[in-house]
Amino acid sequence: MPDGSHARLPTLPVAVIGAGPVGLATAAHLLARGLTPLVLEAGPEVGHAVRAWGHVYMFTPWSLNVDKAARALLDAHGWTPPDPDLYPTGTELADCYLVPLARALGGVVRTGARVVGIARREHDLMRDAGRADAPFILHVATPDGLTGEIEAAAVIDCSGTWASPAPAGAHGLPVPGEVAHRDRIAYGIPDILGADRAAYAGRSILVVGAGHSAVNAVLDLAQLAQEAPGTRIAWAFRKPLEAARFGGGLADALVQRGALGARARALVEEGAVRALAPFPISGIKDQDGMLLVTCQTSDATVLVDRMVVATGFRPDLDPLRELRFALDPAVQAPPRLAPLIDPNVHSCGTVRPHGEAELRQPEPGFYIAGMKSYGRAPTFLLATGHEQVRSITAALAGDWEAARDMQLELPPTGVCSGPALASVAVASTEACCTPDTAQGVCCAAKPDLLPADAPCCGPAQPARTASCCG
């Protein structure tokens, strides 16, 4: 079993990259172990990436989103926890959990500190002699354009993947014209019904992608179309429509998430959303102030005002170029983790708990944890990240028994993080409310088409009229 770098360099902190939920949980575990964390957050505030999807509800309730070590630290500071059965938005997760957690951590978080490079002191990638005993060096850029240097005994990269969205091209590269027209292309899940409403209302929009982010963008646009006449929605799939899973639909083990896909499918079948399938994109160009999007496999085109590209995320590996690390060539996850999370095989609930052993890298003392550890796999669960860093920090403290003792327990059906139905106003109860739909997941009241005892469409998630923080 390898020794932790921190044991050899006890006066240096453990650098944690990213002040999101996994990064701050890492800091809480380090403090509980008597180690010194230093959290480096690129954004201007803790949970900066989380706030980028702050309008989106999670599929996991508070009970699965709060790390145990973080909870213990918060309780010691008089924290009032939210209702464990409610599902937070990204903004609520940040305001009600991450901000008070950062405060409780006692000044170990530096915001506006972007890590642009990591190496070993006086050791480039090729040098072997004394490498494991050399401290880590992190180059940190600040908003004023200056770059400083920080030494660390170990490094845990919890920076996530939100800042590295996948492009529109099915080959993994931006299609011709994509970069040139980025001012009219959004990636991920824009706040269509909120801050970004003016950019979409009354316009023609093309959504690209078939996962949960795309589903949510389509559902938000469908609601906007009811409120803003002239809003038109096209949805491009890379595969034939019969192969589209609509984020999993009713086959999804998590009923709330599956209901979203079922509703999106219904919108296509009703004609409220124009499906383009198969429509792998070959190029984007300007035509009279609009975007002309062309298809790779046919002469089909679509003319739209804006695009939403929701084709996934991938890790930014550039800051790690002087470190010795290993990743699966396809999933881009650590080699021992990749077979456990291959999205072609696993959903979140089928991934067994894993920790330091699966995340260990050739560079002693360096780990990739959280969403970034999953590479391009979209099945990450926040509770899984908490277990990862519990195990890693135990190893750094020399407690190998605790590091090997996997403690994560997931519901048997499987749970993934992502936007929940509470953020979506479902317009057609007939489309989602069936005898197989669970109570309360698709509409506010039971429609007349079903018998009184049909198991769906009971009370929706309670509306929030005040902050979850109490």
Residue, then its C-alpha position, 0 to 999 in steps of 0.5 A: m500500500p503506497d504511503g501518502s505524500h502528506a505523511r512526508l510533507p506534514t507542514l504543507p496543506v492538501a490542495v483541493i481544486g474546486a469549491g463545489p459540493v465535493g471539494l468542500a466535503t473533501a475539506a471537511h474530511l481533511l479537517a476531521r482527520g487533522l490535516t490542513p486543506l486549501v481549497l482553490e476555486a476558480g470562480p468568484e464564489v463557492g459553488h460557482a459552477v452549481r450556480a450556473w445551473g441554479h434554476v434546475y432542481m436535483f433528482t436527489p433529495w437533501s438526504l443524499n446531497v449532504d456529506k457526513a463530515a460536512r454535516a458534523l462540521l455544520d452542526a457544530h456551527g449551529w446549522t439548521p438543515p433543510d427538510p431531508d425529503l425535499y429536492p433542492t435547486g442548484t441555487e438552494l444547494a449553494d445558498c443553504y449548504l455550500v455557503p454555510l459550509a465554506r464559512a464553517l471551514g474557517g477561511v480555507v477557501r480561496t475564490g478567484a484562484r484558477v489552477v492552471g498547472i500542477a507539477r512536482r517541485e523541480h520535477d518535470l514529467m520525465r524526471d524520476a529521482g526523488r519524485a515522490d518526495a517532492p512537494f506539488i507545485l500549483h500555478v494559480a491565476t487570479p482575476d488581475g492576470l497574475t499567476g502565483e505558486i502554491e506548494a502542497a503535500a497532496v492534490i485532490d482535483c474536484s474541479g468537475t466538468w461543467a466548464s468543458p461542455a461537449p460540442a455539437g459535432a458527433h465526432g467530438l469536435p466543434v462542427p465548422g461554424e460552431v466556434a464562430h457563432r458561439d454568441r448564439i449557442a448555449y451549452g448545458i441547460p440555460d435558464i430559459l424561463g428565467a434570466d435567459r428568457a429574452a434570448y428565447a421567447g418568440r424565437s426558433i430554437l434548435v436543441v441538440g442532444a438526447g440526454h437529461s439536459a436536452v430533455n430539460a431544455v426542451l421542456d422549458l422551451a415548451q413551457l415558454a412556447q405556451e407563454a410567448p407566441g412564436t417560440r418554435i422548437a426543433w430537436a436534433f438527434r444523432k440517431p434515428l428517432e426510434a433509437a432515441r431514449f429521451g433521457g431514459g423515459l419511463a424505463d428510467a429507474l428513477v421515476q421522477r427523472g423518467a417522467l421528464g423523458a416521457r413528457a418530452r417524448a409526448l411533446v414530439e408525438e403531439g407535434a409541439v416539438r419538431a424532431l430531426a432524426p437522424f440529424p448529425i450536424s455537419g456545419i453551422k453558418d449565418q443566413d440572413g441573421m439566422l443560423l443555418v444548420t446542416c445535416q451530415t447524412s442528408d441534405a436536410t437543413v434547419l434555420v433557427d435563431r439560436m441553439v442549445v447544445a446539450t451533448g454532455f461534458r468532458p474533463d479539462l486535463d490541460p492543467l495536469r500535463e506535467l503530472r503522471f496520471a492514467l485514464d481509460p482511453a474511452v471514458q477518460a476515468p481512472p482505469r480501475l474506475a472506468p469499467l465500473i461506470d461505463p454508461n453503456v453498462h451502468s446506471c448510477g444505482t448499479v455502480r458499486p461504491h469505490g474509493e482511493a484504490e480505484l482512484r489512485q494515480p501513478e503520481p502518489g498523492f494526486y487524485i481526481a475525484g467527484m464529477k471529473s473522476y467520471g470523465r465523460a460518463p454522465t452517471f455521477l451521483l453526488a453521494t458517490g463523490h462524498e464516499q470517494v473523498r472520505s476514502i481518499t482523505a482516510a488514505l492521506a491520513g494513513d488510515w488504510e482500514a477506513a480507506r478500504d471500508m466502503q460505506l456508501e448505500l444507495p436506494p436499490t432503484g438507483v439515483c442520479s443527480g439532475p433536474a427534477l420535475a418540480s421545475v417543469a410545468v406539465a401541460s398535458t396530464e394525459a401524456c404522462c399520467t398512466p397507471d404505471t406513473a408514481q404518485g405525484v411525479c407528473c401533474a398537480a391534479k388527477p385527470d378525469l381519464l383515469p380511475a380515482d385510484a390510479p397511482c399518479c398525479g397526486p400533489a406535486q412537490p411543494a412550491r417554494t415561497a421562501s428560502c430553504c435555509g429557513 
